[in-house]
Amino acid sequence: MDIEGWSHDNNPIKKESWRTVLTLAYQSLGVVYGDLSTSPLYVYKSTFAEDIQHSETNEEIYGVLSFIFWTLTLIPLLKYVFIVLRADDNGEGGTFALYSLLCRHARVSTLPNGQLADEDLYEYKKDGIASGNMGLGLRLRSTLEKHRVLQRMLLTLALIGTCMVIGDGVLTPAISVFSAVSGLELVVSKHHHQYIEVPVACVILVFLFYLQHYGTHRIGFLFAPVVITWLFCISAIGVYNIAHWNPHVYKALSPYYMYKFLKKTRRDGWMSLGGILLCITGSEAMFADLGHFSQLSIKIAFSCFVYPSLILAYMGQAAYLSKHHIIESDYQIGFYVSVPEKIRWPVLAIAILAAVVGSQAIITGTFSIIKQCCALGCFPRVKIIHTSSKICGQIYIPEINWTLMVLCLAVTIGFRDTKHISNASGLAVITVMLVTTCLMSLVIILCWNKSVFLAICFIFFFGSVEALYFSASLIKFLEGAWVPIALSFIFLAIMYTWHYGTQKKYEFDVQNKVSINWLLGLGPNLGIVRVRGIGLIHTELVSGIPAIFSHFVTNLPAFHQVLVLFCIKYVPVPHVRPDERFLVGRVGPKEYRVYRCIARYGYRDSIIDDVEFEKDLVCCIAEFIRSEVSDSSNASEQSLEKEDKMAVIGTTSAHARGIKLWDDEGGSEHTSSTTEMREISTPVAPRKRVRFLVPENLEIERGARAELQELMEAREAGMAFILGHCYVKAKTGSSLMKRIVVNVGYDFLRRNSRAPTYASSFPRASTLEVGMIYHV
C-alpha cells in the first residue's frame, strides 16, 4: 500500500481520476481511521463509569447519544473535514505543518540558519495563499516578528501539541487493546475475567511493538479490509439493535436531550463529558496523515463511510441500553453486551484486529512526528531506520518504540481498567485539538489573509466546545488524567532543553566564525601544505568560516587541495525538490579552491545516507564551476560580497543534461546517454580513475577546465570527512538555571544521542573528529 508514492512532483490529486481518489479513500480507511473506528468499544463504558447512572427514564443514555452525535458532527466533520484540512502545507498536515506555515508567512521560526534563497523554494509559497498584508493582520505579524517571547510561546504551543501526540501514542494502544479484549468478561467467570484480560492485553501489546521493526509495508494491505470489516460489523449490529429494540432512538439526536441531560445530572453530567470525548479519539489523524493521501479522499472516506457507521453504532448501543436497565456490573454498559450472543466470538476477533490496526497507526504517527522534531532541532538525534525501500515515509525508531512499549505496559498493568486509561487518553486528545484550534486561528489571519473577526469566531466556537471537554477531563487529574500531563512535561523538558542548547551552540558558531580577511591573509596555500584529496568540513553555519577550521589549521600543518564547507540544514517546508537541493558557492578567490555547499531538506524528507553522496557532492561542485563561468560575463572581478552569492544546483538525477561523474568503481551507467558526451580526464591513470562527462553543447573555458581537472585529481585521491565534536558549557557568570540546563541537561542528551545520520554513512577510516569546547 504505497501511501507515500504520491509525490508533489506529480499532478495534484484533484486532477486525478475518480478511480485514483476512491483508491486513496479506500487506503485511508486502514491508516487514518483505525483509532477513530474502535472508539465505540469504550465510550459508553467510560461515560457511565461512576459519574452518572443508567436510569429507567433513559434521559442519561439519550443525552449521551445526543452529545456523541453533535460532537462527531462539529469536531471531525465540520472542523477538520471542511476547515482544517484546507490548511495543508503543500499537501502535508499536522501540528508542524501549521507551525511551518506560520514560520514562513510571519518569520517567527526559531531556526537560526534561514536564508533569503530558501524563499525561492517551490514549496515555500503556496499557490493562492498570500501573507497577511493589511490591517490587523499586518500588525499581528509585525508584533510576532518583533517579540522573541511571542515566538517562543508559539514554539512552546506547537511542542505541547506534539508532546500530547506522543502521550497519545502511549495511551491509545493501551485503551484500544484493553477494550477489545474486555469481551472476554462475558464468557469468563466474573471474578476471574480481570486476571485474564490484563495478561492477554499485555501479550498483544508486546507483539504489536515487536512487529514495528518489520515495517507496515508487509501487512499494510490488510489494514483497510480489517477496518472496513469492523465498520460494517458495528454498523450492521447498530441497525439490528435499532430495529429490534428501539426504532425511535433517532429522536435522541435532538440537542434538546443534551439540555435535559445536563439539567438532570448537573455536575456529574459535566464530569462524564470526559468519557463522551473519547468518541472523537483519532480525529486528529485525518489532518496529521494528510500527506499520505489527499483532501478529497479523506473527506470521502469519512463523510460517506466512517461517519455514518459510527453514528449507527452509537445509536444501536443506545437503543439496546434503553431497553435494558438492570445493571449487574459495570461491564454490562459496554459494547459487547449489545452484540448478539451468537456472534460475540467473531466480533471479539475482529475488534482485536481493528484495535491492533488503530494502535499501529498512532505508533507510526509518533515515529513520524519524532522525526520532524529532530529535523527542526527540537529533539535529540535518534536512530531512524527506513523499513521500506520504496516508501520513504515508513520509518522505525528503536529507542522510541521500546520506550512507548514500556510506558504502554506500565499504564495497562498500573490501571487495569478502562476508566483511568480513558481519563488520561481524553485529556491528551482534547489538548491536541485545542492546540490545532489556536494555531488554525493564526493561519486564518496570517496565511489565508482573512479578517480577524472570522478567526475570532473560529476559535470562540470550536474553542468553547473543546474547552468544555478539556475542563471535564482536567477535573479527573487524580483519576488518570495526570499521566499525559506527566509524559508531556517530561518530553517538553527534553525538547526545550535540546532546542535551547542547539540554538546557543549555533549562536556561538556565528559569534566566533572566522572572517574572510583572515582567510585572505593566509594566501592561496592557506599558510600550510596542501595535500592531495578533498577535505569535507561539516559545519552548521550557512555563511562565514567556522571556528573549527581555524582550530584545525592552527594545530595541524597540512590540509587538502580542495576544501568544502558542507552544511546540512532543514527548511520549514515538507519537501525540497532534488533540483533545488544544493546551494553551492565559493569562499575566497578561485585559486584557494575553497567551496561552500549547503544541502537543504524538508522536515519530512529522508536525509542522505547512501553511497551516491560523494558523487552528488562532487558533481554539484563541478556543475557550479561550469555555471559560474557562464554567469560571470557581466562581473569578472572577485569581491568579498560575492561570497554570499550561491548557485542552486540540483542532484545528478535531476540534471540529466549536466556534468556527470563516472569512475571505475561506480560502473558505467552514465556512459550510455542519448546526449553526446565529452570526456574530461586526468593525464595519468591513478588507482581510481575518475572522469567528468560533459554534454558536447556546453562550452568550458580554459580556467574552468583546469579547475575541473584539479577537482578530479582530488576526487581520485579520496575524500576526508572532518566533523566537529563540540562540548557545550555555560560560560562563567551564567545563572543557576542556565548552568543546569546546559551543563547537565543538554550535555546528558548530547552524550546519549545518536550521531548525525549522514555521519554514519562516511567511511570510518576517512573520518576525523575535531574537539572544541563552546562556552555559551
C-alpha positions in Angstrom: 0.0 0.0 0.0 2.2 2.8 -1.3 0.7 5.6 0.8 3.7 7.9 0.1 4.0 7.2 -3.5 2.1 10.4 -4.4 4.9 12.9 -4.5 4.2 16.6 -5.1 6.2 16.5 -8.3 3.2 14.6 -9.8 -0.1 16.1 -10.8 -2.2 17.2 -7.9 -4.7 14.7 -6.7 -7.6 16.9 -7.7 -6.6 16.4 -11.4 -6.5 12.6 -11.0 -9.4 10.4 -12.0 -12.1 9.4 -9.6 -10.7 5.9 -9.6 -7.5 7.3 -8.1 -9.4 9.3 -5.5 -11.5 6.3 -4.5 -8.4 4.1 -4.3 -6.8 6.6 -1.9 -10.0 6.8 0.1 -10.0 3.0 0.4 -6.4 3.0 1.6 -7.0 5.8 4.1 -9.6 3.7 5.9 -6.8 1.4 7.2 -4.3 4.1 8.0 -6.3 7.1 9.2 -9.4 5.8 10.8 -8.3 2.7 12.8 -8.3 4.6 16.1 -11.5 6.5 15.5 -13.4 3.5 14.4 -12.6 1.5 17.6 -13.9 4.2 19.9 -17.4 2.5 20.3 -15.6 -0.2 22.3 -15.1 2.1 25.3 -17.1 5.3 25.0 -20.3 4.3 26.8 -18.4 2.2 29.4 -16.1 5.2 30.2 -19.0 7.7 30.3 -21.1 5.6 32.8 -18.1 4.5 34.8 -19.2 6.3 38.0 -20.3 9.9 37.5 -23.8 9.1 36.1 -26.1 6.0 36.3 -28.4 4.5 33.7 -32.0 5.0 34.9 -35.5 3.9 33.8 -36.2 7.3 32.2 -33.4 6.8 29.7 -32.6 10.6 29.9 -29.0 9.8 30.6 -28.5 7.4 27.7 -30.4 9.7 25.3 -28.4 12.7 26.5 -25.1 10.9 26.0 -26.2 9.8 22.5 -27.1 13.4 21.6 -23.7 14.6 22.9 -21.9 11.9 20.9 -23.8 12.8 17.7 -23.1 16.5 17.9 -19.5 16.1 19.0 -18.8 13.9 16.0 -20.6 16.3 13.7 -19.0 19.5 15.0 -15.4 18.4 15.6 -14.4 15.8 13.0 -16.9 16.6 10.3 -17.3 20.4 10.5 -13.9 21.5 11.9 -11.5 19.0 10.4 -13.1 17.9 7.1 -14.5 21.3 6.0 -12.0 23.7 7.5 -8.7 22.4 9.0 -7.9 20.1 6.0 -7.6 23.1 3.8 -4.7 24.4 5.9 -2.3 21.9 4.4 1.4 22.7 4.0 1.9 21.7 0.3 -0.2 18.6 1.0 1.2 17.9 4.4 -0.8 18.2 7.7 -0.3 18.1 11.4 0.9 20.4 14.1 4.2 21.0 12.5 2.5 21.8 9.2 0.6 24.6 10.8 3.7 25.8 12.6 5.7 25.7 9.3 3.0 27.8 7.5 3.2 30.4 10.3 7.0 30.4 10.2 7.1 31.2 6.5 4.3 33.8 6.5 5.3 35.6 9.6 9.0 34.9 10.0 8.6 33.5 13.5 10.9 30.5 13.1 13.4 29.9 15.8 15.7 28.1 13.4 18.7 30.5 13.1 20.0 29.3 9.7 17.4 30.8 7.5 18.4 32.3 4.1 16.7 34.5 1.6 17.4 31.8 -1.0 15.1 29.5 0.9 12.1 31.6 0.0 12.6 30.7 -3.7 11.9 27.1 -3.0 8.9 25.7 -4.9 7.0 24.7 -1.7 7.9 27.8 0.3 5.0 29.8 -1.1 1.7 28.0 -1.6 -0.4 28.9 -4.6 -3.4 31.0 -3.9 -2.3 32.0 -0.3 -0.7 35.3 0.5 0.7 36.6 3.7 -1.5 38.9 5.7 -0.5 42.3 4.4 -3.2 44.7 5.6 -4.9 45.9 8.7 -4.8 43.9 11.9 -3.2 41.0 10.1 -0.1 43.1 9.3 0.1 44.5 12.8 -0.2 41.0 14.3 2.5 39.7 12.0 4.8 42.6 12.9 4.2 42.0 16.6 5.1 38.4 16.3 8.3 39.2 14.3 9.5 41.8 16.9 9.0 39.9 20.1 11.1 36.8 20.8 8.9 36.0 23.7 5.9 35.5 21.5 7.9 33.4 19.1 9.0 31.2 22.0 5.4 30.9 23.2 4.3 29.9 19.7 7.0 27.2 19.6 6.1 26.0 23.1 2.4 25.7 22.0 3.4 23.6 19.0 5.7 21.5 21.2 2.9 20.9 23.7 0.7 19.6 21.0 3.5 17.4 19.8 4.1 16.0 23.3 0.4 15.2 23.7 0.5 13.3 20.4 3.4 11.3 21.8 1.4 10.7 25.0 -1.5 9.6 22.9 0.9 7.1 21.3 1.3 5.5 24.8 -2.4 5.6 25.8 -4.2 4.7 22.5 -2.7 1.2 22.2 -3.4 0.6 25.9 -7.1 1.6 25.8 -7.8 0.1 22.4 -6.4 -3.3 23.0 -7.7 -3.5 26.6 -11.2 -2.5 25.5 -11.1 -5.1 22.7 -10.1 -8.0 24.9 -12.7 -6.9 27.5 -15.2 -9.0 25.6 -13.7 -12.0 27.5 -15.6 -10.8 30.5 -18.9 -12.1 29.0 -17.6 -15.6 28.5 -15.4 -16.0 31.6 -16.3 -16.0 35.3 -17.0 -12.5 36.6 -14.5 -13.0 39.3 -11.7 -14.1 37.1 -12.0 -12.1 33.9 -9.7 -9.3 35.1 -6.9 -11.8 35.8 -7.2 -12.9 32.1 -7.7 -9.6 30.4 -4.6 -7.8 31.6 -2.1 -10.6 30.6 -3.8 -11.1 27.2 -3.7 -7.3 26.6 0.0 -7.2 27.6 0.8 -10.1 25.3 -0.9 -8.4 22.4 0.8 -5.1 23.1 4.3 -6.7 23.3 3.6 -8.5 20.0 2.4 -5.2 18.4 5.5 -3.3 19.3 7.7 -6.2 18.4 6.3 -6.1 14.8 7.3 -2.5 14.3 10.8 -3.2 13.1 9.5 -5.2 10.2 7.6 -2.2 8.9 4.0 -1.9 7.9 4.5 -2.5 4.2 4.4 -6.3 4.8 1.0 -6.3 6.4 -0.3 -2.9 5.3 -2.6 -4.4 2.7 -4.6 -5.9 5.5 -5.3 -2.6 7.3 -8.1 -1.3 5.1 -10.0 -4.7 4.9 -9.8 -5.1 8.7 -11.2 -1.6 9.3 -13.9 -1.9 6.6 -15.0 -5.2 8.1 -15.1 -3.7 11.6 -17.1 -0.7 10.5 -19.5 -2.8 8.5 -19.8 -5.1 11.6 -20.6 -2.3 14.1 -23.0 -0.5 11.7 -24.9 -3.8 11.0 -25.1 -4.5 14.7 -26.3 -1.0 15.2 -29.1 -1.3 12.6 -30.2 -4.6 14.1 -30.4 -3.1 17.7 -32.3 -0.1 16.4 -34.8 -2.2 14.6 -35.1 -4.8 17.3 -35.1 -2.8 20.5 -35.9 0.9 19.9 -36.7 2.2 16.4 -37.5 5.7 17.9 -34.0 6.2 19.3 -33.3 8.7 16.5 -35.2 11.3 18.4 -32.3 11.4 20.9 -30.2 13.2 18.2 -32.1 16.4 19.1 -29.9 18.9 21.0 -32.8 19.2 23.5 -31.7 15.9 25.0 -28.3 17.5 25.8 -30.1 20.2 27.8 -32.2 17.6 29.6 -29.1 15.6 30.4 -27.2 18.5 31.9 -30.3 19.7 33.8 -30.8 16.4 35.5 -27.2 15.3 36.1 -25.6 18.8 36.7 -22.0 18.4 38.0 -21.9 14.7 37.5 -23.0 15.1 33.9 -20.3 17.6 33.3 -17.7 15.3 34.7 -18.9 12.5 32.5 -18.1 14.5 29.4 -14.5 13.2 29.6 -15.9 9.8 28.6 -18.1 11.2 25.8 -14.9 13.0 24.5 -13.4 9.6 23.5 -15.8 9.3 20.6 -13.5 11.6 18.6 -10.3 9.9 19.6 -8.2 9.7 16.4 -9.8 12.6 14.6 -6.5 14.5 14.5 -5.1 11.7 12.3 -7.3 13.0 9.4 -5.1 16.1 9.4 -1.8 14.6 10.6 -1.8 11.9 7.8 -2.9 14.2 5.1 0.4 14.0 3.3 -0.1 10.3 2.6 -3.4 10.8 0.7 -5.4 13.8 -0.4 -8.0 16.1 1.0 -10.8 14.7 -1.2 -10.0 11.1 -0.5 -10.0 11.7 3.3 -13.3 13.7 3.1 -15.0 11.0 1.0 -13.9 8.2 3.4 -15.1 10.0 6.5 -18.3 11.5 5.2 -19.6 8.5 3.2 -18.5 5.6 5.3 -16.8 6.3 8.7 -19.2 8.9 10.0 -22.5 7.1 9.2 -21.1 3.8 10.5 -20.1 5.4 13.8 -23.5 7.1 14.2 -25.3 3.8 13.6 -23.1 2.0 16.0 -23.7 4.5 18.8 -27.4 4.7 18.1 -27.6 0.9 18.2 -25.9 0.7 21.6 -28.2 3.4 22.9 -31.2 1.5 21.6 -30.2 -1.7 23.3 -29.4 0.0 26.6 -32.7 1.9 26.6 -34.5 -1.4 27.0 -32.1 -3.0 29.5 -31.9 -1.1 32.8 -30.8 -3.9 35.2 -27.1 -3.4 35.5 -25.5 -6.2 37.4 -22.0 -4.9 37.0 -20.3 -2.0 35.1 -19.2 -4.2 32.2 -22.8 -4.6 31.1 -22.9 -1.0 29.9 -20.1 -1.7 27.5 -20.0 -2.6 23.8 -20.1 -6.3 23.8 -23.3 -6.6 25.8 -25.2 -5.1 22.9 -23.7 -7.7 20.5 -26.0 -10.7 19.9 -24.6 -13.7 21.8 -24.2 -15.9 18.7 -21.7 -13.6 17.0 -19.7 -12.4 20.0 -16.6 -14.5 19.4 -16.2 -13.4 15.7 -16.8 -9.8 16.7 -14.2 -10.1 19.5 -11.7 -11.4 17.0 -12.4 -8.5 14.5 -12.3 -6.0 17.4 -8.8 -7.1 18.4 -7.6 -6.9 14.9 -9.1 -3.4 14.5 -7.5 -2.3 17.8 -4.1 -3.5 16.6 -4.6 -1.6 13.3 -5.6 1.6 15.1 -2.7 1.3 17.5 -0.3 0.7 14.6 -1.4 4.0 13.0 -0.7 6.0 16.1 2.6 4.3 16.7 3.9 5.0 13.2 2.5 8.6 13.5 4.6 9.0 16.7 7.7 7.9 14.8 6.9 10.4 12.0 6.4 13.3 14.4 9.6 12.5 16.3 11.5 12.6 13.0 10.0 16.0 12.3 11.1 17.2 15.7 14.6 16.0 15.1 14.6 17.8 11.7 13.6 21.1 13.3 16.2 20.8 16.1 13.6 20.1 18.8 14.5 16.5 19.8 17.8 14.7 20.3 19.0 12.7 17.4 17.7 9.1 17.3 18.4 6.2 15.0 15.9 6.3 12.2 15.5 3.1 10.2 13.6 3.1 6.9 11.7 -0.2 6.8 10.7 0.1 3.1 13.0 0.8 0.1 10.0 2.1 -1.9 8.0 4.0 0.7 10.3 6.6 2.2 7.7 7.6 4.9 7.7 4.2 6.6 10.3 4.5 9.4 11.1 2.7 12.6 12.9 4.3 15.6 14.1 1.6 18.1 14.5 3.9 21.1 11.1 5.4 20.8 9.4 2.1 20.0 10.7 0.3 23.2 10.1 3.4 25.3 6.5 3.5 24.1 6.1 -0.2 24.8 7.4 0.1 28.4 5.2 3.1 29.1 2.2 1.4 27.5 2.6 -1.8 29.6 3.1 0.3 32.7 -0.2 2.1 32.0 -2.1 -1.1 31.3 -0.7 -3.0 34.3 -0.9 0.0 36.6 -4.6 0.9 36.0 -6.0 -2.4 34.9 -9.3 -0.9 33.7 -10.6 1.4 31.0 -11.8 4.1 33.4 -8.5 5.6 34.4 -6.9 5.0 30.9 -9.8 6.8 29.3 -9.4 9.8 31.6 -5.8 10.0 30.5 -6.5 9.5 26.8 -9.3 12.1 26.8 -7.0 14.8 28.1 -4.3 14.1 25.6 -6.8 14.1 22.7 -8.5 17.3 23.6 -5.3 19.1 24.3 -4.0 18.4 20.8 -7.3 19.7 19.3 -7.1 22.9 21.4 -3.5 23.5 20.1 -4.7 22.9 16.5 -7.6 25.4 17.1 -5.2 28.1 18.4 -2.7 27.6 15.5 -5.5 27.5 13.0 -6.9 30.8 14.1 -3.4 32.4 13.4 -3.3 30.6 10.0 -6.7 32.2 9.1 -5.3 35.7 9.7 -1.6 35.4 8.6 -1.7 32.8 5.8 -5.3 33.0 4.4 -5.4 36.8 4.8 -8.9 36.6 6.3 -10.5 39.0 8.7 -9.7 38.9 12.4 -13.4 38.6 13.1 -13.5 35.3 11.2 -10.6 33.9 13.2 -12.2 35.0 16.5 -15.4 33.2 15.5 -13.5 30.1 14.7 -11.5 30.0 18.0 -14.6 31.1 20.0 -16.9 28.5 18.6 -14.7 25.4 18.4 -12.5 26.5 21.3 -15.5 26.8 23.7 -16.7 23.3 22.8 -13.2 21.9 23.3 -12.6 23.9 26.4 -15.8 22.4 27.9 -14.4 18.9 27.3 -10.9 19.9 28.4 -12.3 21.1 31.8 -14.2 17.9 32.2 -11.0 15.9 31.5 -8.8 18.0 33.7 -11.0 17.6 36.7 -10.1 13.9 36.6 -6.4 14.7 37.3 -6.1 12.3 40.2 -8.0 9.6 38.4 -5.6 9.1 35.5 -5.5 12.5 33.7 -2.1 13.2 35.3 -0.5 10.6 33.0 -0.5 12.6 29.8 0.5 15.8 31.7 3.4 14.0 33.3 4.5 12.5 30.0 4.1 15.8 28.2 6.1 17.6 30.9 9.0 15.1 30.5 9.1 15.2 26.7 8.6 19.0 26.7 11.6 19.4 29.0 13.7 17.2 26.7 12.6 19.1 23.6 13.1 22.5 25.0 16.5 21.7 26.6 17.7 20.2 23.3 16.4 23.2 21.3 17.9 25.7 23.7 21.3 24.0 23.7 21.3 23.7 19.9 20.4 27.3 19.5 23.1 28.5 21.9 25.6 26.3 20.1 24.7 27.9 16.8 24.9 31.4 18.2 28.4 30.6 19.5 29.4 29.4 16.0 28.1 32.7 14.5 29.9 34.9 17.0 33.2 33.0 16.7 33.3 32.4 13.0 36.5 33.4 11.1 36.4 36.4 8.9 37.1 36.2 5.2 40.0 38.7 5.7 41.8 36.0 7.9 41.5 33.5 5.1 42.8 36.0 2.5 45.8 36.8 4.8 46.9 33.1 4.7 47.4 33.2 0.9 46.5 30.6 -1.7 48.1 27.8 0.3 46.3 28.9 3.4 49.6 29.1 5.2 50.0 25.3 5.2 50.9 22.4 2.9 48.1 21.5 0.6 48.0 17.7 0.1 46.0 15.8 -2.5 42.4 15.0 -1.8 39.1 16.7 -0.8 38.6 17.9 2.7 34.9 18.0 3.7 34.4 20.1 6.8 30.9 19.7 8.3 29.5 22.9 9.8 26.2 24.3 11.0 27.0 27.7 9.5 25.4 28.8 6.3 27.8 31.8 5.9 31.3 32.6 7.1 34.2 30.2 8.0 33.6 28.0 11.1 35.9 28.3 14.1 36.6 24.6 13.7 38.6 25.4 10.6 41.0 27.8 12.3 41.3 25.4 15.2 42.3 22.6 12.8 44.7 24.8 10.8 46.4 26.1 14.0 47.1 22.6 15.2 47.9 20.7 12.0 50.3 21.9 9.3 48.6 20.3 6.3 45.3 20.4 4.5 43.7 19.1 1.4 44.0 20.7 -2.0 40.2 21.2 -2.2 38.2 22.3 0.8 34.4 22.1 1.0 32.5 23.7 3.9 29.5 21.4 4.0 26.2 22.2 5.8 23.0 20.1 6.0 20.1 22.1 7.1 16.3 21.8 7.3 14.0 24.4 6.0 10.3 24.9 7.1 8.8 23.1 4.1 7.7 19.4 4.0 9.9 18.6 1.0 12.7 20.1 -1.1 12.8 19.1 -4.8 16.0 17.4 -6.0 16.7 20.2 -8.4 16.7 22.6 -5.5 18.7 20.5 -3.1 22.1 22.2 -3.1 23.3 25.7 -2.7 26.9 25.9 -3.9 29.2 28.9 -3.6 32.9 29.9 -3.5 34.8 31.1 -0.4 37.7 33.4 -1.3 39.4 33.7 -4.7 39.4 30.8 -7.2 43.0 29.8 -6.6 42.1 28.9 -3.0 39.9 26.0 -4.1 37.5 26.5 -1.1 33.8 25.9 -1.7 30.6 26.1 0.4 27.9 23.5 -0.2 24.5 23.7 1.6 22.2 20.7 1.3 18.6 21.6 2.1 15.9 19.2 3.3 12.3 19.5 4.3 11.0 18.3 7.6 9.6 15.1 6.0 12.5 14.4 3.7 14.9 11.5 4.2 18.4 12.7 4.6 21.3 11.4 2.6 22.7 8.1 3.8 23.7 6.3 0.6 26.9 5.7 -1.4 25.9 8.3 -4.0 26.7 11.1 -1.6 30.2 11.7 -2.8 29.2 11.6 -6.5 26.3 14.1 -5.9 28.6 16.4 -3.9 31.4 16.4 -6.5 29.1 16.8 -9.4 27.3 19.7 -7.8 30.7 21.5 -7.3 31.7 20.7 -10.9 28.3 22.0 -12.2 28.8 25.1 -10.1 32.3 25.7 -11.6 30.9 25.3 -15.1 27.8 27.5 -14.5 29.9 30.2 -12.7 31.8 30.8 -15.9 28.6 31.4 -17.9 27.1 33.6 -15.2 30.1 35.8 -14.7 30.2 37.5 -18.1 28.9 40.7 -16.6 31.1 40.7 -13.5 34.5 39.1 -13.8 36.1 40.6 -10.7 36.1 38.7 -7.4 34.6 40.6 -4.5 34.0 39.9 -0.9 30.3 40.5 -1.4 30.2 37.7 -3.9 31.0 35.2 -1.2 27.3 35.3 -0.1 26.0 34.6 -3.6 25.3 30.9 -4.1 24.0 29.0 -7.0 21.2 26.5 -6.8 22.4 23.2 -8.1 20.3 20.0 -8.3 21.4 16.4 -7.8 22.7 14.4 -10.7 19.5 12.5 -11.0 17.6 15.8 -11.6 20.1 17.2 -14.1 20.3 14.7 -17.0 22.0 17.4 -19.2 24.5 18.5 -16.6 28.0 17.3 -15.7 28.1 13.6 -14.7 30.7 11.6 -12.8 32.0 8.2 -13.8 34.7 6.2 -12.0 35.8 2.6 -12.4 34.4 1.6 -9.1 30.9 3.1 -9.7 30.3 1.3 -13.0 29.5 2.8 -16.4 25.8 3.5 -16.1 26.4 7.1 -17.1 28.3 6.3 -20.3 25.1 5.4 -22.2 23.2 8.5 -22.9 21.2 10.0 -25.8 23.2 13.2 -25.4 26.6 13.2 -26.9 29.2 13.4 -24.1 32.7 14.8 -24.0 35.2 13.4 -21.5 37.5 15.3 -19.3 40.0 13.0 -17.6 43.4 13.2 -15.9 46.6 12.6 -17.9 47.8 9.8 -15.7 45.9 6.7 -14.6 45.8 6.5 -10.7 44.3 3.8 -8.6 40.8 5.0 -9.1 40.1 6.6 -12.5 37.6 9.5 -12.4 36.1 11.2 -15.4 33.7 14.0 -15.8 31.3 13.6 -18.7 30.2 16.9 -20.1 27.5 17.4 -22.8 29.1 18.4 -26.1 27.0 21.6 -26.3 28.4 23.0 -23.1 31.4 25.2 -23.7 34.0 25.3 -20.9 36.8 27.9 -20.8 40.4 27.0 -20.0 40.4 28.2 -16.4 37.3 26.2 -15.6 38.7 23.2 -17.3 41.8 23.4 -15.2 39.7 23.7 -12.0 37.6 20.7 -13.0 40.8 18.7 -13.7 42.1 19.6 -10.2 38.8 18.6 -8.7 39.1 15.2 -10.4 42.6 14.7 -9.1 41.3 15.5 -5.6 38.4 13.1 -6.1 40.8 10.3 -7.2 43.0 10.8 -4.1 40.0 10.4 -1.8 37.7 12.4 0.4 38.3 13.0 4.2 35.4 14.0 6.5 36.1 16.4 9.3 33.4 16.5 11.9 33.3 18.8 14.9 32.9 17.2 18.3 31.7 20.1 20.5 31.5 20.2 24.3 29.0 22.9 25.3 29.4 24.5 28.7 27.7 27.5 30.3 30.1 30.4 30.5 31.3 31.9 33.8 28.6 34.1 35.4 25.6 32.3 34.0 22.5 31.8 36.1 21.9 28.6 38.0 19.1 27.6 35.7 21.2 28.1 32.6 24.1 26.0 34.1 21.7 23.2 35.0 20.1 23.2 31.5 23.3 23.4 29.6 25.9 21.6 31.8 23.6 18.9 33.0 20.5 18.6 30.7 21.9 19.3 27.3 25.2 17.6 28.0 23.4 14.4 29.1 21.2 14.5 26.0 24.2 15.2 23.7 26.2 12.3 25.1 23.3 9.9 24.8 22.0 11.0 21.4 23.0 9.4 18.1 25.5 10.9 15.7 24.0 12.6 12.6 22.5 10.2 10.1 24.8 11.3 7.3 27.9 10.9 9.5 27.3 7.2 9.8 27.5 6.8 6.0 31.0 8.3 6.0 33.9 5.7 5.9 35.3 5.5 9.4 38.8 5.3 8.1 38.4 8.7 6.4 36.6 10.5 9.3 38.3 12.9 11.6 36.7 14.4 14.7 37.9 17.8 15.9 37.1 18.6 19.5 36.2 22.1 20.8 34.7 23.5 23.9 31.9 26.0 23.4 31.3 28.4 26.3 27.8 29.7 25.7 
